[in-house]
Amino acid sequence: SLRLLALACAGAGKTMTFFRKAALDWAEGKLWPDMEVVFALPMRHPDVHLASNMEQLLRLQRLGIQDPTERTEICTYISRILNRVCIVMDGLDEVDLGKCNQFVKDVITGDAMSGVNLIVTSRPSTQVLNLAASNPFDKRLEVLGFHQEDLERYLHNVLTAEDAKDVLSQIAASPQLASFMRIPLNAANTCMLYRSGVKTLPTTLPAIVNAILHQVIQQKEEKQGEAKSVGDRWEDIKPALRQPAMELAAFAFKTLVEKVTVFDERHFEDNNLSDAAKALGLVTICDDLLSDVSAQYVFAHLSLHEGLAALHVVANMSAEDIPWLVETLGGLTGHLNTFWRFVA
């Protein structure tokens, strides 16, 4: 069996490029021809933490197998071929292993489903690195993001030839932008902004989050038939955005400090989060497959959670608060390194 740990910074392609594309390629017969079964588990989903056996892992794959007897038969078969089964756990840094069901932890350490092939993707958090030290992986790799030729190919795929040429010329003129665009998520968001009319590209994480927030508001106003172009309404959008965005930023900061990444209506009520803040579309609902909770939510991406939390810090805290913040969040490195880059 194979145990592989893939480490990468936020937005480098762990989920969309490595996790989802690998699962798709396997389903189409292009990858892992020896694997008969692949479990794709997004670790930030609350139901993954609750799984207590293989049958529940199977339910999480949304295969539509309703008959319990059929699920049992499939699990019995899978247990006989574990060397041809691969479990891919995406985003292990986004979950507190201490709150996971013991079965999930045992799968990671090899004490359950022994012999299964395991691939784990994660940011380089202290929790994951300690886990790797005590339960060695056969292989460990680092996802670096785009090389120059990859970036050029991507830009030509998502933009017109003329627009791609313009973006590449801006990248060539700015080392900061060149470094920024090597992260696939940054490149995707930057291209989205460029197509929407932002022709002078932002070069920092705070700048791109600010531009994306403005774009969210503009798109919502367009749906209501109230918006003009970005240029015409740029100053008008800011007041409309500020109050709900700052509410959501305060909520993001509090939950980040509390190490809460999955929310329900109680969290919203306790923090007096307005409907306008929730309506920004930056918090998404999770499907409930194992739990009885009516609705659970997560930020659309952990980097967005961190970016909004950093917005609250910059707007409300002084330099004197930073030592407390560093101690509270467990240092300046690890899985929150993106948060600190936002703050800086």
Protein Blocks (a to p, Z undefined) as FASTA:
>chain_A
ZZddddddehilpmmmmmmmmmmmmmnopgoklbmbdcdddfklmklmmpgbfklmmmmn
onopablklmmmmmmmmmmmmmmcccddehkllpcfklpcfklmmmmnopgoghiacddd
ddddfklmmmmmmmccfbdcddebjafklmmmmmmmmmcfklmmmmmmmmmmmmklmmmm
mpmklmmmmmmmmmnopabccfbfklmmmmmmmmmmmmmmmmnopaccfklmmmmmmmmm
mmmmmmmmmmmmmmmmnopabdcfklmmmnopafklmmnopaccdddfkbmcfbdcddfb
fklmmmmmmmmmmmmpcfklmmmmmmmnopaehjllmmmmmmZZ
